[in-house]
Amino acid sequence: MNTQLKPTLGTLHLWGIAVGLVISGEYFGWSYGWGVAGTLGFLVTSFMVATMYTCFIFSFTELTTAIPHAGGPFAYSRRAFGEKGGLIAGLATLIEFVFAPPAIALAIGAYLNVQFPALDPKHAAVGAYIVFMGLNILGVKLAATFELVVCVLAVAELLVFMGVVAPAFSFSNFALNGWARS
């Protein structure tokens, strides 16, 4: 019996997962901040989040090479804080993995309902959940490849959007009520 881990995902897959998380945060989470913080306040916050992501990426990369283990945060916390610290990190990771997929499916259902008002968002959410769970059941490589394709399409869409709006960009409009919504 071979007990060694075999590499399944490549660098592009990992890039797609990481960038996909940030893009999905922009579409489904961060966008709520625009109305509260204003454009300039949100720009400052975005720089702070980008700094946090960068530090996280380098820290996690260092940990994965120093402690190669499939347990992720559980393994690193256990090594640093003992069994109880590992248990807490493992439970937090479990809670995230249990609640994140339905939350993402609900966000997709709500988004699709905005685009197609006749579509019940709960039915769309259940459909999205079944599709994504099916992809994961079929294999992590297939799921990561699907996410990579969606991520590349999203990046292309963002680049097209930037190309279309850039000629009409005006900093005075961008900064108008930039620190808080009036």
C-alpha atoms as a printed R data frame, in Angstrom:
    type eleno elety resid chain resno       x      y       z
1   ATOM     1    CA   MET     A     1   0.000  0.000   0.000
2   ATOM     2    CA   ASN     A     2   1.401  3.365  -1.037
3   ATOM     3    CA   THR     A     3   0.851  5.989   1.684
4   ATOM     4    CA   GLN     A     4   2.565  8.872  -0.067
5   ATOM     5    CA   LEU     A     5   0.678 11.878  -1.324
6   ATOM     6    CA   LYS     A     6   0.743 12.275  -5.068
7   ATOM     7    CA   PRO     A     7   0.595 15.714  -6.670
8   ATOM     8    CA   THR     A     8  -2.704 16.208  -8.453
9   ATOM     9    CA   LEU     A     9  -2.903 19.923  -9.133
10  ATOM    10    CA   GLY     A    10  -0.443 22.028 -11.059
11  ATOM    11    CA   THR     A    11   0.626 25.619 -10.628
12  ATOM    12    CA   LEU     A    12  -2.121 26.919 -12.930
13  ATOM    13    CA   HIS     A    13  -4.766 25.047 -10.942
14  ATOM    14    CA   LEU     A    14  -3.540 26.608  -7.709
15  ATOM    15    CA   TRP     A    15  -3.432 30.044  -9.351
16  ATOM    16    CA   GLY     A    16  -7.008 29.552 -10.570
17  ATOM    17    CA   ILE     A    17  -8.211 28.590  -7.102
18  ATOM    18    CA   ALA     A    18  -6.520 31.572  -5.430
19  ATOM    19    CA   VAL     A    19  -7.538 34.158  -8.018
20  ATOM    20    CA   GLY     A    20 -11.004 32.641  -8.201
21  ATOM    21    CA   LEU     A    21 -11.434 33.145  -4.460
22  ATOM    22    CA   VAL     A    22 -10.508 36.812  -4.754
23  ATOM    23    CA   ILE     A    23 -12.758 37.387  -7.781
24  ATOM    24    CA   SER     A    24 -15.696 35.611  -6.160
25  ATOM    25    CA   GLY     A    25 -15.151 37.754  -3.069
26  ATOM    26    CA   GLU     A    26 -15.353 40.834  -5.281
27  ATOM    27    CA   TYR     A    27 -18.577 39.701  -6.926
28  ATOM    28    CA   PHE     A    28 -20.324 38.251  -3.904
29  ATOM    29    CA   GLY     A    29 -18.865 39.925  -0.840
30  ATOM    30    CA   TRP     A    30 -16.640 42.911  -1.254
31  ATOM    31    CA   SER     A    31 -19.097 44.760  -3.465
32  ATOM    32    CA   TYR     A    32 -21.261 45.487  -0.403
33  ATOM    33    CA   GLY     A    33 -18.412 47.634   0.935
34  ATOM    34    CA   TRP     A    34 -18.668 50.153  -1.901
35  ATOM    35    CA   GLY     A    35 -21.940 51.574  -0.584
36  ATOM    36    CA   VAL     A    36 -20.634 51.992   2.954
37  ATOM    37    CA   ALA     A    37 -17.005 53.047   2.545
38  ATOM    38    CA   GLY     A    38 -17.203 55.002  -0.695
39  ATOM    39    CA   THR     A    39 -14.722 54.626  -3.526
40  ATOM    40    CA   LEU     A    40 -11.692 56.104  -1.762
41  ATOM    41    CA   GLY     A    41 -12.414 54.367   1.532
42  ATOM    42    CA   PHE     A    42 -12.826 51.106  -0.314
43  ATOM    43    CA   LEU     A    43  -9.602 51.724  -2.259
44  ATOM    44    CA   VAL     A    44  -7.704 52.043   1.040
45  ATOM    45    CA   THR     A    45  -9.407 48.912   2.327
46  ATOM    46    CA   SER     A    46  -8.535 47.064  -0.893
47  ATOM    47    CA   PHE     A    47  -4.853 47.911  -0.426
48  ATOM    48    CA   MET     A    48  -5.054 46.586   3.132
49  ATOM    49    CA   VAL     A    49  -6.733 43.373   1.964
50  ATOM    50    CA   ALA     A    50  -4.167 42.956  -0.832
51  ATOM    51    CA   THR     A    51  -1.379 43.309   1.737
52  ATOM    52    CA   MET     A    52  -3.079 40.738   3.949
53  ATOM    53    CA   TYR     A    53  -3.497 38.305   1.027
54  ATOM    54    CA   THR     A    54   0.149 38.744   0.058
55  ATOM    55    CA   CYS     A    55   1.331 38.041   3.598
56  ATOM    56    CA   PHE     A    56  -1.017 35.056   3.819
57  ATOM    57    CA   ILE     A    57   0.244 33.611   0.535
58  ATOM    58    CA   PHE     A    58   3.898 33.870   1.540
59  ATOM    59    CA   SER     A    59   3.224 32.530   5.044
60  ATOM    60    CA   PHE     A    60   1.190 29.606   3.768
61  ATOM    61    CA   THR     A    61   3.779 28.837   1.093
62  ATOM    62    CA   GLU     A    62   6.516 28.795   3.714
63  ATOM    63    CA   LEU     A    63   4.465 26.507   5.954
64  ATOM    64    CA   THR     A    64   3.641 24.074   3.152
65  ATOM    65    CA   THR     A    65   7.302 23.647   2.304
66  ATOM    66    CA   ALA     A    66   8.442 23.465   5.943
67  ATOM    67    CA   ILE     A    67   5.657 21.108   7.077
68  ATOM    68    CA   PRO     A    68   4.415 19.112   4.062
69  ATOM    69    CA   HIS     A    69   1.148 17.698   5.342
70  ATOM    70    CA   ALA     A    70  -2.332 17.277   3.876
71  ATOM    71    CA   GLY     A    71  -3.916 18.640   7.060
72  ATOM    72    CA   GLY     A    72  -3.364 22.288   6.135
73  ATOM    73    CA   PRO     A    73  -4.183 24.732   8.949
74  ATOM    74    CA   PHE     A    74  -4.847 21.856  11.349
75  ATOM    75    CA   ALA     A    75  -1.344 20.459  10.891
76  ATOM    76    CA   TYR     A    76   0.364 23.830  11.217
77  ATOM    77    CA   SER     A    77  -1.650 24.858  14.288
78  ATOM    78    CA   ARG     A    78  -1.050 21.495  15.937
79  ATOM    79    CA   ARG     A    79   2.671 21.877  15.386
80  ATOM    80    CA   ALA     A    80   2.687 25.434  16.764
81  ATOM    81    CA   PHE     A    81   0.062 25.263  19.522
82  ATOM    82    CA   GLY     A    82  -0.221 21.591  20.422
83  ATOM    83    CA   GLU     A    83  -3.199 19.251  20.271
84  ATOM    84    CA   LYS     A    84  -5.796 21.772  21.496
85  ATOM    85    CA   GLY     A    85  -4.628 24.451  19.073
86  ATOM    86    CA   GLY     A    86  -4.753 21.921  16.257
87  ATOM    87    CA   LEU     A    87  -8.241 20.845  17.308
88  ATOM    88    CA   ILE     A    88  -9.499 24.441  17.275
89  ATOM    89    CA   ALA     A    89  -7.967 25.093  13.842
90  ATOM    90    CA   GLY     A    90  -9.342 21.795  12.533
91  ATOM    91    CA   LEU     A    91 -12.847 22.577  13.800
92  ATOM    92    CA   ALA     A    92 -12.683 26.091  12.300
93  ATOM    93    CA   THR     A    93 -11.610 24.611   8.965
94  ATOM    94    CA   LEU     A    94 -14.408 22.035   9.148
95  ATOM    95    CA   ILE     A    95 -16.979 24.758   9.853
96  ATOM    96    CA   GLU     A    96 -15.698 26.748   6.884
97  ATOM    97    CA   PHE     A    97 -15.861 23.744   4.559
98  ATOM    98    CA   VAL     A    98 -19.379 22.845   5.750
99  ATOM    99    CA   PHE     A    99 -20.871 26.346   5.471
100 ATOM   100    CA   ALA     A   100 -18.941 27.905   2.565
101 ATOM   101    CA   PRO     A   101 -20.383 25.767  -0.273
102 ATOM   102    CA   PRO     A   102 -24.043 26.459   0.614
103 ATOM   103    CA   ALA     A   103 -23.256 30.161   1.105
104 ATOM   104    CA   ILE     A   104 -21.602 30.335  -2.308
105 ATOM   105    CA   ALA     A   105 -24.516 28.429  -3.862
106 ATOM   106    CA   LEU     A   106 -26.983 30.892  -2.280
107 ATOM   107    CA   ALA     A   107 -24.957 33.820  -3.641
108 ATOM   108    CA   ILE     A   108 -25.010 32.256  -7.118
109 ATOM   109    CA   GLY     A   109 -28.763 31.691  -6.809
110 ATOM   110    CA   ALA     A   110 -29.326 35.315  -5.791
111 ATOM   111    CA   TYR     A   111 -27.108 36.555  -8.632
112 ATOM   112    CA   LEU     A   112 -28.944 34.432 -11.187
113 ATOM   113    CA   ASN     A   113 -32.271 35.676  -9.801
114 ATOM   114    CA   VAL     A   114 -31.182 39.263 -10.507
115 ATOM   115    CA   GLN     A   115 -30.330 38.326 -14.095
116 ATOM   116    CA   PHE     A   116 -33.377 36.074 -14.551
117 ATOM   117    CA   PRO     A   117 -36.168 37.255 -12.178
118 ATOM   118    CA   ALA     A   118 -38.452 34.320 -13.023
119 ATOM   119    CA   LEU     A   119 -35.842 31.900 -11.680
120 ATOM   120    CA   ASP     A   120 -36.356 30.957  -8.032
121 ATOM   121    CA   PRO     A   121 -33.034 31.712  -6.256
122 ATOM   122    CA   LYS     A   122 -33.414 28.682  -3.983
123 ATOM   123    CA   HIS     A   123 -33.780 26.330  -6.935
124 ATOM   124    CA   ALA     A   124 -30.774 27.928  -8.635
125 ATOM   125    CA   ALA     A   125 -28.785 27.597  -5.398
126 ATOM   126    CA   VAL     A   126 -29.645 23.907  -5.064
127 ATOM   127    CA   GLY     A   127 -28.722 23.372  -8.723
128 ATOM   128    CA   ALA     A   128 -25.376 25.154  -8.296
129 ATOM   129    CA   TYR     A   129 -24.691 23.163  -5.129
130 ATOM   130    CA   ILE     A   130 -25.395 19.852  -6.902
131 ATOM   131    CA   VAL     A   131 -23.202 20.795  -9.882
132 ATOM   132    CA   PHE     A   132 -20.252 21.828  -7.726
133 ATOM   133    CA   MET     A   133 -20.562 18.879  -5.366
134 ATOM   134    CA   GLY     A   134 -20.747 16.581  -8.404
135 ATOM   135    CA   LEU     A   135 -17.561 18.112  -9.793
136 ATOM   136    CA   ASN     A   136 -15.804 17.549  -6.472
137 ATOM   137    CA   ILE     A   137 -17.048 13.979  -6.250
138 ATOM   138    CA   LEU     A   138 -15.740 13.286  -9.763
139 ATOM   139    CA   GLY     A   139 -12.291 14.469  -8.711
140 ATOM   140    CA   VAL     A   140 -10.348 17.383  -7.359
141 ATOM   141    CA   LYS     A   141  -8.452 17.819 -10.620
142 ATOM   142    CA   LEU     A   142 -11.679 18.131 -12.616
143 ATOM   143    CA   ALA     A   143 -13.095 20.596 -10.087
144 ATOM   144    CA   ALA     A   144  -9.883 22.662 -10.117
145 ATOM   145    CA   THR     A   145  -9.803 22.632 -13.940
146 ATOM   146    CA   PHE     A   146 -13.405 23.847 -14.028
147 ATOM   147    CA   GLU     A   147 -12.535 26.613 -11.564
148 ATOM   148    CA   LEU     A   148  -9.487 27.540 -13.639
149 ATOM   149    CA   VAL     A   149 -11.619 27.895 -16.785
150 ATOM   150    CA   VAL     A   150 -14.206 30.006 -14.952
151 ATOM   151    CA   CYS     A   151 -11.406 32.100 -13.429
152 ATOM   152    CA   VAL     A   152  -9.771 32.755 -16.809
153 ATOM   153    CA   LEU     A   153 -13.170 33.781 -18.213
154 ATOM   154    CA   ALA     A   154 -13.737 36.105 -15.239
155 ATOM   155    CA   VAL     A   155 -10.301 37.708 -15.665
156 ATOM   156    CA   ALA     A   156 -11.023 38.177 -19.379
157 ATOM   157    CA   GLU     A   157 -14.376 39.767 -18.526
158 ATOM   158    CA   LEU     A   158 -12.708 42.131 -16.059
159 ATOM   159    CA   LEU     A   159 -10.097 43.115 -18.648
160 ATOM   160    CA   VAL     A   160 -12.816 43.788 -21.250
161 ATOM   161    CA   PHE     A   161 -14.755 45.834 -18.686
162 ATOM   162    CA   MET     A   162 -11.638 47.848 -17.820
163 ATOM   163    CA   GLY     A   163 -10.924 48.410 -21.521
164 ATOM   164    CA   VAL     A   164 -14.462 49.650 -22.138
165 ATOM   165    CA   VAL     A   165 -14.692 52.023 -19.153
166 ATOM   166    CA   ALA     A   166 -11.059 53.245 -19.022
167 ATOM   167    CA   PRO     A   167 -11.424 55.877 -21.772
168 ATOM   168    CA   ALA     A   168 -14.267 57.558 -19.840
169 ATOM   169    CA   PHE     A   169 -12.582 57.325 -16.425
170 ATOM   170    CA   SER     A   170 -12.588 60.551 -14.440
171 ATOM   171    CA   PHE     A   171 -10.861 60.784 -11.083
172 ATOM   172    CA   SER     A   172 -13.217 63.580 -10.026
173 ATOM   173    CA   ASN     A   173 -16.179 61.237 -10.550
174 ATOM   174    CA   PHE     A   174 -14.305 58.415  -8.824
175 ATOM   175    CA   ALA     A   175 -13.576 60.621  -5.792
176 ATOM   176    CA   LEU     A   176 -17.070 62.138  -5.621
177 ATOM   177    CA   ASN     A   177 -18.378 61.168  -2.150
178 ATOM   178    CA   GLY     A   178 -15.348 58.918  -2.008
179 ATOM   179    CA   TRP     A   179 -15.094 58.524   1.740
180 ATOM   180    CA   ALA     A   180 -18.666 57.622   2.508
181 ATOM   181    CA   ARG     A   181 -21.964 57.342   0.769
182 ATOM   182    CA   SER     A   182 -24.118 60.431   1.223
